Amino acid sequence: MYLIMYSKPGCHLCEGLEEKLAQISNLEIELEIRDITTQEDWFKAYRYEIPLLFQKINNQEQPIPRPSPRITVPQLEQILQKYLV
């Protein structure tokens, strides 16, 4: 599963989600982190929405609903399994 996470430096919610994704052991996850401060269009679109997850399928980004900051690793894994293609 190839995931893209829109983030920015110093975002504690982003760091928490990244840590939880790293703890998932039953799914093969390749994570690309995109810093929204590096591109003006990303910043305008996502500055109030981060962290955002997208699954990359056939060079298209499909959004994954934003998980709660309180989500557990097993719950996050269940959500991601729903989006496996």
C-alpha positions in Angstrom: 0.0 0.0 0.0 1.5 3.3 -1.1 0.3 6.2 1.1 0.9 9.9 0.8 0.6 12.0 4.0 0.4 15.8 3.7 2.1 17.3 6.7 4.3 20.2 7.9 7.2 20.5 10.3 6.1 20.8 13.9 2.7 19.3 13.4 2.1 17.0 16.4 -0.9 15.4 14.9 1.1 14.5 11.8 4.0 13.1 13.9 1.5 11.0 15.9 -0.1 9.6 12.7 3.3 8.8 11.2 4.3 6.9 14.4 1.1 4.9 14.3 1.6 4.0 10.7 5.1 2.8 11.4 3.8 0.5 14.1 1.4 -1.3 11.7 3.0 -4.7 11.0 0.3 -6.6 9.1 0.3 -4.3 6.1 3.1 -3.4 3.8 3.0 0.4 3.8 5.2 2.7 1.8 4.8 6.2 3.1 5.6 9.4 1.2 5.4 12.5 3.4 4.7 15.8 1.6 5.6 19.0 3.4 2.8 21.4 2.5 5.1 24.4 3.2 7.2 23.5 0.1 4.4 24.2 -2.4 2.0 27.1 -2.2 -0.9 25.1 -3.7 -0.6 22.4 -1.1 -0.4 25.0 1.7 -3.5 26.8 0.5 -5.4 23.5 0.1 -4.4 21.7 3.2 -3.1 24.1 5.9 -6.2 23.5 8.1 -6.7 19.9 7.2 -3.4 18.1 8.0 -2.6 15.4 8.5 -4.2 14.0 5.3 -3.8 10.6 3.9 -4.1 9.5 0.4 -3.6 6.1 -1.2 -1.8 6.3 -4.6 -3.4 3.9 -7.1 -2.4 4.0 -10.8 -0.8 7.4 -10.4 -4.0 8.8 -8.9 -4.4 9.9 -5.3 -7.5 8.5 -3.5 -8.3 10.2 -0.2 -8.6 8.2 3.0 -10.9 9.7 5.7 -8.9 11.5 8.3 -8.4 9.3 11.4 -9.0 10.7 14.9 -5.8 11.6 16.7 -7.0 9.2 19.4 -7.2 6.2 17.1 -5.3 3.1 18.1 -2.9 1.3 15.9 -5.2 -1.7 15.5 -8.1 0.7 14.6 -5.9 2.5 12.0 -4.9 -0.8 10.5 -8.6 -1.8 10.2 -9.4 1.4 8.4 -6.5 1.0 6.0 -7.5 -2.6 5.2 -10.8 -1.3 3.9 -8.9 0.8 1.3 -6.6 -2.0 0.1 -6.8 -2.4 -3.7 
